Amino acid sequence: MPEFLKSKAVRIATVLVIAQAAVLYSSQRQEYMPVIRPLAGFPLDLGSWHFAQEGVVDEETRAILKADDLLLRGYTDERGRRADLFVAAFRTQRTGAVPHSPKNCLPGSGYVPLLSDEITLEVGRPITVNRYVVAHGSERSLVLYWYQSRDRVIAKEYTAKFWTMADAIRLNRTDTALVRVVVPLIGDDQQEATAAAMDFVKSFFGPLREFLPA
């Protein structure tokens, strides 16, 4: 990365300039909005991970998220490990419907952040995602999440916004998805929870790409 782009102020200013250009340019043409395969058809069996429970997203949460499609589902593997998968898919972000960062949503739901960093894992290629450890009462959970637009996986929120603007200009589309994995911690074993979450991501990353337009 060039030295001048390492400045946060420069990055923010760059995003604002691109945003203005994107709004001006994209307002003059009809956006291409791809058809999204219903997430309800997402596989129940993912390698060693198998369907355990269908989650319910209440109407109030749906109204806040404004996603075009949602998936909330629990899986367990042959070792008895548990992982929950949440996907919020958006066909367009021009109407004001945008992914909500778990770093903002989870604390508002009573979760206390204990750790926040990024990790890289291999899913046929390396991807970098957010790792977030939270507490809710006596319970501890490890969260992995990222923003996915077709084959692009992005951890940082401002980078995701940058690419949304770039795609609006280049491709006339702003579709994206928020992908989140939650694994409960047994005791305080963050290493084991991270290993379980990474294994789960590897099992569903390929199938999920079939549900996010290319």
N, C-alpha and C positions, 0 to 999 in steps of 0.2 A: 504494500500500500504506500503511495506517495506520502512524504512527510506532512504536507499541508492537510491531507485528509485525516490525519490522526488527531487533529484538533476537533473537539466536540462542537465548538461554535461554528467551525467551517462546515462540518457535516450537517448541522441543523440548517444553516443558511442554504446549503446546496439542495437539501430536501425541499425547502420552501420555494426555491426558484423553480425546481422541477415540478413541484405541485402546481404552481401558477401556470406553467407551460402546459401541463397535462390537462388542467381544467379548461384552459382556453382552446386547446386543440381538440380534445375529446368531446367538448360540448357541441362541436359542429358536425358530428356524425353519430349514427346509431351504433351503440355498443354491441359487439358480438358476445352473446351469452350462451355458452355450450350447455347441452343437456347433461344433467348429472344422473348417473345410475343411482336408484334408490339405495340408501345405505342399509335398509332393512334386509337386503339380499346379501349382505356381507357374510362370508363363510362362518359356520359354527365351529368347524374344526380347522385348526391352524397348526399343523405339525403335531407337536406334543401338547399343545394347548387346546382345550375343548370348552365349548359353551357351558356356562354355569348359571347365568341369570341375565334376564333382560332388564335393563334399568328403565326408569321412568323419568322423563324431564317434564316437570310441571308446567302448566300454561303460563304462569307468571315468568318463569325463567325463559321459556320460549319467546315470550313477548320482548324480553330484554335482549336476548341474543339476536333475534331477527334473522336466524340462519335459514337457508333454503332446505336443508336437511340435517338431521341430527342422528347420531348413534351413541348409545350408552349401554355398554354390555360388559358383563363380568365373565372372565375365563379362569380356568384352573389347569395346571399341568399334571403330569403323571407323578410328580413329587409332592403334590398337594399345595403348590404355591398358587397364590391368587393375584390376578391383575385385572384392573378395570380399564376399558378403552372408551374414550370419548372423542367423537369427531363432529365438528361443526363445519358444514360445507356452505360456501357462499358462491352464488353464480355471478354476483356483481357487488361491488362496494361503492358504486356511485350514488346509491340511494341512502347512504348513511349507515347501512348494515355492515359492520366490520367485526372481526374477531376480537374477543375480550381477553386480555392477558390474564392468565391464572394468578399472576403476582398481584393483580388488582382485585380479582374476584374472590380468591380463597380467603384473604384476610377479612374481607367484608362478610364472609360466612362463618367467622369465628375461628379460623385457622391461624396459628401463630407461626411465622417463618423461622426456621432454625438454620437453614443452609440454602445458599443460592449460588450456583456456578454453572459451568457448561462442561459437557463431556462429549467425546467423539466415539462413535461405534461404527462397526462394519456391517453393512446390509447389502453386500455385493459391491459397494463403494463406501467410502467413509462419509458419515454425516455428523454434523455437530448440533446438539440439542441442549435445551435448558434442563438442569437438574435442580429440583426444589424439594427440600425436606420441610414438612410442616407438622405441627402438633395441634390436636383438637382434644382438649382435656388430657386424659392419660394415653390417648392413641397417637401414634406416630405414623406418618405416611411419606413415601418417596414419590415424587412427581417428575415425570419427564414430559416435556412438551415442546412443540415447534410449530412453525407456520409452513404449510406445504402448498405450493402452486405447481401443479403438474409434476415435473421431475425435480423441482427445486425445493430444498429443505433449508429453512432459515430459523436461527435461534433468536436473534435480536429483533425487537419490535421495530426500531427505526429502520433497520435494513429491510424488513418485510415491507414497510411503507414505501421505501425507496423503489423496490422492485414492482410494487403495485403501480406506482406512477410510471415507471419505465414501460411496463407491459401495456398500460393504457395508451401510451404514445406509440409504441412499436407494433403491438398486436391488437389494439382496440378491444382489450378484455381485461377484467380486474378480478376474475374468479380466484378463490383461494380456499384454504381450509385450516382450521386449528386442530391439531392432533395432540391428545393428552393421554398419558398412561399413569395410573396410580397403583402403587404396590404398598401394602401395609408392611411396616417394620415389625419384625419379631424381636422384642427387646429393643435394643438400639443398634442393631446390626445393619448399618447403612450399606456395607459392602455386599452382603447377601441380597438385600433388596435391590441394589443397583444391578447386580448380576441377573436377578430374575427379570427386572424391567428390560434390560438389554436383550435378553433371550426372547422375551415376548415381542419386542419391537422387530427383531429379526424374523419372527414367525409371520407377522402380519404386514410388513412393509411392502412386499411384493404384491399380495392380493389387494391392498388398499390402493395401489397405483391404478388398478383397473377401475376404481370407482371415482377417481379424480381426473377430469378431462385432460387429455394431452394436447 
